[in-house]
Amino acid sequence: MSVTELVGKKIRHHRRSKEITIQELSRVCGLTVNYISLIEKGEANPSLNKLHAIINALEVHWSDIMPTKDEQKVISEKELSSY
């Protein structure tokens, strides 16, 4: 799993746990439904400003969506093994 996929997965988790639809999140953060969907699937690499808008809309912290130290280690190991 890449960093982009992991962040997207965490965003989806927080959105669903707060029972917010993609449409509602789109309206609050100003991003399109399609773009949010791509982020959640790990198919888009959003800018920090766009992530900030999502974080604010979900009322979570950066640490809630960023990879933990253990997750970073796993991602790095997988990247190294792919060479």
Residue, then its C-alpha position, 0 to 999 in steps of 0.5 A: m500500500s502506498v502513502t497515497e492509498l493509506v491516507g485515502k483509506k484513513i480519510r474514508h474511514h473518518r468520513r464514514s465514522k462521522e456518517i458524512t456522505i462524499q456529497e456532504l464532504s464535497r460541499v463543505c470542503g469545496l472539492t468535487v465528489n469525483y476528486i474526493s472519491l479518487i483521493e479515498k481510493g488512493e488514485a489522486n495525490p492531493s496537495l497539502n491545501k486540499l488535504h487541509a480542507i478535508i481535515n477541517a471539514l471532517e474535524v480531525h487532525w493531521s495525525d489522524i490521516m498521516p501514516t504512523k511510524d509503523e505504517q511508514k516503515v512498512i511502506s518504505e520496506k515495500e518500496l525498497s522491495s519493489y526495486 
